[in-house]
Amino acid sequence: MKSNDYLSSGVSLDAARQVVEKIKPFSSMTRRPEVINNFGGFAAMFDLGLSSYKDPLLVSATDGVGTKSEIAKMTGNYETIGIDLVAMCVDDLVCVGAEPLFFLDYIAIGHLNPELVESLIKGIAEGCVEAGCSLIGGETAEHPGVMGDDSFDLAGFSVGAVERNKVIEVSNIQLGDQIIGIESPNLRSNGFSLVRKVFSETSDKSFADPAWEGAESTLGEKLLEPSVIYAPTILNILNENEIHSIAHITGGGLPENVARILGETFNALIHKSSWETPRIFSEIQSAGGIDNEEMFRVFNMGIGMVLIVPPNATDRVLEELNKEKKPAHVIGEIVKGSRQVEILG
């Protein structure tokens, strides 16, 4: 009788060891001084006492890249979605004013491909460097028989810190506050199930075709552009400016995410003519025959983060954002209401 082993069931322990060795250099490049043990142990340790915080609160966020991973698989480009993963987590943290401290990833994959995982981790490490947080650990799980050999899912978890007296709360918003929108040049990590449906069922355009006539990038390259990581810029602005609230524009678009930060007695009026929507959105809309309301519910439509600021701080905040190469615009204002977001124009 032939004996069974783990490899015959579809799990390669040798490939798993290769992955760990490939990941180590990427973890090292993100290391902060508060990390006090080496990569590869059972748990990672972070000494918050080595930082300058006096009365800190820990803040956590977890997210994934959704079905953007399928676009990566279709095009064979895996490096940028790791950056997306970090952006989705750390830009949630900064909505309450928290500095990202460390990050962990989780990769579930049908058949362990060390080179593919290395590409994913490389992007995650690049994102962590940009965000200023340490990649301190993670898990890569091989799921033979459950997932297809070339299928994978990517998720992340980040922890940050904010001084207790500097937490940004919904209650800070006041009547007449201005709404500043920071530009997003691409889809970030939301709406890709609809994108895939549009270009697989409705349109005859392939991901290898030019994104539009005269475009230098293919459709696949345009869709895989990595998310902007806003956290470091926003933290710099928070040091010198009064910001009443912050929203990360992800799934649900401007209507749902801005509503999350409104008090019960306020509405947000947003003027869609106040910024230029990147062309990729109009290409998706025309290819899929999608109405405007649905576009704003699914996609960020060119606004990746929203800051609610008092009128006397608006010009200075805009100036600082543009200095940091994060173009931004006043896109609306806070009025009396019942926690509704109105898209006008």
VMD Tcl script that draws the C-alpha trace (Angstrom):
set ca {
  {0.00 0.00 0.00}
  {1.39 3.40 -0.99}
  {1.99 5.67 2.00}
  {0.48 9.13 2.06}
  {2.31 12.36 2.73}
  {1.47 16.05 2.88}
  {2.84 16.71 -0.61}
  {0.51 14.12 -2.13}
  {-2.43 16.01 -0.60}
  {-1.31 19.19 -2.36}
  {0.65 20.98 0.37}
  {4.37 21.62 -0.12}
  {6.29 22.28 3.09}
  {9.43 22.93 1.02}
  {7.65 25.67 -0.93}
  {6.44 27.15 2.36}
  {10.03 27.36 3.63}
  {11.07 29.03 0.38}
  {8.37 31.63 0.87}
  {9.56 32.46 4.40}
  {13.12 32.98 3.15}
  {11.94 35.19 0.30}
  {9.85 37.32 2.66}
  {12.56 38.07 5.27}
  {14.36 40.83 3.30}
  {11.08 42.62 2.66}
  {10.21 42.60 6.35}
  {13.66 43.99 7.20}
  {13.25 46.98 4.87}
  {10.11 48.07 6.77}
  {11.48 47.65 10.31}
  {10.78 50.38 12.86}
  {12.89 50.70 16.05}
  {9.91 49.66 18.21}
  {9.96 46.14 16.69}
  {11.94 44.12 19.22}
  {12.13 40.60 17.81}
  {13.14 39.09 14.51}
  {10.80 38.04 11.71}
  {9.71 34.40 11.67}
  {8.79 33.73 15.29}
  {5.40 32.62 16.54}
  {4.40 36.20 17.33}
  {5.77 39.68 16.75}
  {6.44 42.22 19.49}
  {6.22 46.00 19.26}
  {7.34 48.22 22.17}
  {5.09 51.27 22.13}
  {7.08 52.60 25.09}
  {9.96 53.37 22.72}
  {7.78 55.88 20.89}
  {6.94 59.42 22.00}
  {3.27 58.73 22.82}
  {2.09 59.91 26.24}
  {-1.51 58.63 26.45}
  {-2.02 56.52 23.32}
  {-4.99 54.56 22.10}
  {-4.36 51.58 19.84}
  {-6.41 51.58 16.65}
  {-6.94 48.58 14.37}
  {-8.17 48.04 10.81}
  {-8.44 45.07 8.48}
  {-9.29 44.87 4.79}
  {-8.57 43.13 1.52}
  {-8.21 44.00 -2.15}
  {-11.42 42.27 -3.22}
  {-11.55 40.90 -6.74}
  {-8.81 43.24 -7.95}
  {-6.75 40.09 -7.39}
  {-8.55 38.54 -10.37}
  {-7.36 41.37 -12.63}
  {-3.82 40.72 -11.37}
  {-4.21 37.04 -12.21}
  {-5.59 37.75 -15.68}
  {-2.72 40.12 -16.51}
  {0.08 38.33 -14.63}
  {0.99 41.49 -12.71}
  {1.02 40.80 -8.96}
  {3.30 43.48 -7.49}
  {0.99 46.47 -7.18}
  {-1.95 44.92 -5.32}
  {0.22 44.60 -2.22}
  {0.40 48.40 -2.18}
  {-3.39 48.50 -2.48}
  {-3.71 46.20 0.51}
  {-1.66 48.49 2.74}
  {-3.53 51.56 1.52}
  {-6.92 50.03 2.34}
  {-5.88 49.43 5.95}
  {-3.70 52.42 6.88}
  {-6.01 54.96 5.26}
  {-8.80 53.62 7.48}
  {-6.58 54.13 10.54}
  {-5.84 57.75 9.73}
  {-9.58 58.55 9.65}
  {-9.43 58.76 13.46}
  {-6.01 60.43 13.41}
  {-3.94 57.30 14.03}
  {-0.37 56.76 12.86}
  {0.12 53.29 11.29}
  {2.60 51.29 13.38}
  {2.67 47.75 12.04}
  {1.05 45.50 9.47}
  {0.35 41.79 8.97}
  {-0.80 40.05 5.80}
  {-2.79 36.91 5.06}
  {-2.51 35.12 1.72}
  {-4.72 32.13 0.92}
  {-3.65 30.34 -2.25}
  {-4.66 27.16 -4.04}
  {-1.14 26.02 -4.95}
  {1.86 27.69 -3.31}
  {3.90 29.53 -5.92}
  {6.89 31.13 -4.14}
  {7.53 33.63 -6.96}
  {3.92 34.82 -6.96}
  {3.90 35.22 -3.18}
  {7.21 37.07 -3.36}
  {5.65 39.56 -5.79}
  {2.69 40.09 -3.47}
  {4.90 40.61 -0.42}
  {7.19 42.96 -2.33}
  {4.21 45.23 -2.99}
  {3.06 44.99 0.63}
  {6.54 45.96 1.82}
  {6.65 48.92 -0.57}
  {3.30 50.05 0.79}
  {4.51 49.69 4.38}
  {7.61 51.77 3.65}
  {5.44 54.49 2.12}
  {3.02 54.36 5.06}
  {5.81 54.30 7.66}
  {4.72 51.05 9.31}
  {6.51 47.74 9.89}
  {5.59 44.48 8.18}
  {5.98 42.30 11.26}
  {4.35 39.04 10.23}
  {1.68 37.24 8.31}
  {0.35 33.91 7.13}
  {0.48 32.16 3.76}
  {-2.00 29.29 3.64}
  {-2.07 26.69 0.88}
  {-5.63 25.44 0.20}
  {-5.49 22.54 -2.27}
  {-8.87 21.16 -3.27}
  {-10.60 24.23 -1.85}
  {-9.22 26.88 -4.19}
  {-8.06 26.54 -7.80}
  {-4.30 26.17 -8.23}
  {-3.87 29.73 -9.49}
  {-6.49 31.31 -7.20}
  {-5.53 33.45 -4.22}
  {-7.03 35.91 -1.78}
  {-5.19 38.72 -0.07}
  {-6.05 40.38 3.24}
  {-4.25 42.58 5.72}
  {-4.42 43.87 9.27}
  {-2.85 47.05 10.63}
  {-2.49 48.62 14.06}
  {-1.87 52.29 14.71}
  {-1.83 54.71 17.62}
  {-3.26 58.12 18.38}
  {-3.05 60.32 21.47}
  {-6.32 60.11 23.37}
  {-6.84 63.88 23.22}
  {-6.24 63.97 19.45}
  {-8.81 61.40 18.31}
  {-10.89 62.68 15.40}
  {-14.56 62.15 16.21}
  {-17.81 62.62 14.29}
  {-19.02 65.07 16.95}
  {-16.42 67.61 15.78}
  {-18.35 68.46 12.58}
  {-20.07 71.87 12.55}
  {-22.60 73.62 10.35}
  {-20.86 75.39 7.45}
  {-17.75 73.19 7.47}
  {-16.13 72.75 4.08}
  {-15.67 69.36 2.41}
  {-12.25 68.87 0.83}
  {-11.81 65.97 -1.57}
  {-8.33 64.57 -2.23}
  {-7.96 63.20 -5.73}
  {-7.69 59.50 -6.53}
  {-6.36 58.86 -10.06}
  {-7.78 55.34 -10.16}
  {-10.28 52.83 -8.72}
  {-8.20 51.96 -5.63}
  {-9.58 48.51 -4.62}
  {-13.32 48.86 -5.09}
  {-15.80 47.99 -7.80}
  {-13.77 45.29 -9.51}
  {-16.55 42.70 -9.57}
  {-18.59 45.14 -11.66}
  {-15.53 45.98 -13.79}
  {-14.93 42.31 -14.55}
  {-18.60 41.82 -15.44}
  {-18.57 44.82 -17.77}
  {-15.45 43.79 -19.67}
  {-16.21 40.07 -19.78}
  {-19.92 40.21 -20.65}
  {-20.78 43.63 -22.05}
  {-17.70 44.99 -23.79}
  {-15.49 43.38 -26.42}
  {-12.42 45.18 -25.03}
  {-9.77 42.94 -23.44}
  {-7.41 43.83 -20.61}
  {-4.53 43.77 -23.14}
  {-6.16 46.47 -25.30}
  {-5.36 50.17 -24.86}
  {-7.43 51.60 -22.01}
  {-8.95 53.99 -24.57}
  {-8.00 55.33 -27.96}
  {-4.58 56.95 -27.73}
  {-3.90 55.70 -24.18}
  {-0.31 54.69 -23.39}
  {-1.47 52.06 -20.88}
  {-3.47 48.92 -21.49}
  {-6.83 48.54 -19.78}
  {-5.29 45.98 -17.44}
  {-2.43 48.30 -16.50}
  {-4.82 51.17 -15.87}
  {-7.05 49.05 -13.64}
  {-4.07 47.77 -11.66}
  {-2.61 51.18 -10.91}
  {-1.88 51.09 -7.16}
  {-3.89 53.07 -4.65}
  {-2.50 56.32 -3.36}
  {-1.48 55.99 0.31}
  {-2.78 59.15 1.97}
  {-1.95 58.45 5.63}
  {1.50 60.16 5.89}
  {0.25 63.33 4.18}
  {-2.86 63.52 6.36}
  {-0.84 62.98 9.53}
  {1.40 65.91 8.55}
  {-1.65 68.10 7.98}
  {-3.18 67.08 11.31}
  {-0.07 68.33 13.11}
  {-0.71 71.92 12.07}
  {-4.39 72.19 11.15}
  {-7.86 71.75 12.61}
  {-9.57 68.85 10.85}
  {-13.08 68.01 12.05}
  {-13.51 64.62 10.37}
  {-12.03 62.30 7.72}
  {-13.57 59.68 5.43}
  {-11.78 57.06 3.33}
  {-13.73 56.65 0.08}
  {-13.89 52.90 -0.50}
  {-16.83 50.55 -1.14}
  {-20.05 52.56 -1.17}
  {-18.36 55.58 -2.73}
  {-18.89 59.14 -1.55}
  {-22.56 58.68 -0.52}
  {-22.03 55.88 1.97}
  {-18.59 56.76 3.30}
  {-19.24 60.45 3.90}
  {-22.54 59.51 5.59}
  {-20.55 57.42 8.10}
  {-18.89 60.53 9.53}
  {-21.91 62.85 9.58}
  {-23.75 63.65 12.78}
  {-27.49 62.95 12.94}
  {-28.38 66.61 12.28}
  {-26.18 67.29 9.24}
  {-26.20 66.64 5.51}
  {-23.28 66.83 3.11}
  {-23.78 68.64 -0.19}
  {-21.24 67.49 -2.78}
  {-20.85 69.25 -6.13}
  {-19.60 66.75 -8.70}
  {-18.57 69.56 -11.06}
  {-15.90 70.67 -8.57}
  {-13.36 68.07 -9.68}
  {-12.48 66.25 -12.88}
  {-13.37 62.56 -12.86}
  {-10.51 60.42 -14.26}
  {-11.25 58.98 -17.67}
  {-11.13 55.35 -16.53}
  {-14.49 55.87 -14.80}
  {-16.22 57.17 -17.92}
  {-14.78 54.26 -19.91}
  {-16.29 51.79 -17.43}
  {-19.59 53.66 -17.37}
  {-19.98 53.80 -21.15}
  {-18.83 50.19 -21.67}
  {-21.30 48.91 -19.09}
  {-24.22 51.28 -19.55}
  {-24.09 52.17 -15.84}
  {-26.13 55.12 -14.55}
  {-24.56 57.99 -12.60}
  {-26.11 57.07 -9.26}
  {-24.72 53.54 -9.44}
  {-21.28 54.83 -10.46}
  {-21.15 57.03 -7.36}
  {-22.33 54.16 -5.13}
  {-19.73 51.70 -6.42}
  {-16.64 53.77 -7.27}
  {-14.71 56.63 -5.67}
  {-15.17 58.65 -8.90}
  {-11.81 60.37 -8.47}
  {-11.96 61.27 -4.76}
  {-9.98 58.96 -2.46}
  {-10.23 60.79 0.87}
  {-12.50 63.48 2.27}
  {-11.55 66.00 4.94}
  {-14.18 68.05 6.79}
  {-12.58 71.35 7.81}
  {-13.70 74.68 9.27}
  {-13.94 77.45 6.65}
  {-10.98 79.38 8.07}
  {-8.68 76.36 7.61}
  {-9.67 75.49 4.05}
  {-7.09 77.48 2.09}
  {-4.18 76.38 4.24}
  {-5.14 72.70 4.08}
  {-5.52 72.86 0.29}
  {-2.14 74.55 -0.02}
  {-0.42 71.89 2.09}
  {-2.09 69.04 0.21}
  {-0.95 70.44 -3.11}
  {2.59 70.95 -1.76}
  {2.65 67.24 -0.91}
  {1.50 66.43 -4.45}
  {-1.95 65.33 -3.31}
  {-4.21 67.50 -5.48}
  {-7.41 68.45 -3.69}
  {-10.50 70.61 -4.10}
  {-13.36 72.02 -2.07}
  {-16.14 69.71 -3.24}
  {-18.98 70.64 -0.91}
  {-20.21 71.85 2.45}
  {-22.01 70.72 5.60}
  {-25.63 71.85 5.99}
  {-28.52 71.05 8.31}
  {-30.16 67.72 7.63}
  {-30.53 64.10 8.66}
  {-27.25 62.34 7.83}
  {-27.74 62.35 4.05}
  {-25.21 62.89 1.29}
  {-26.50 64.73 -1.76}
  {-24.51 64.61 -5.01}
  {-25.39 67.75 -6.98}
  {-24.76 68.85 -10.56}
}
mol new
graphics top color blue
foreach p $ca { graphics top sphere $p radius 0.5 }
foreach p [lrange $ca 0 end-1] q [lrange $ca 1 end] { graphics top cylinder $p $q radius 0.2 }
display resetview
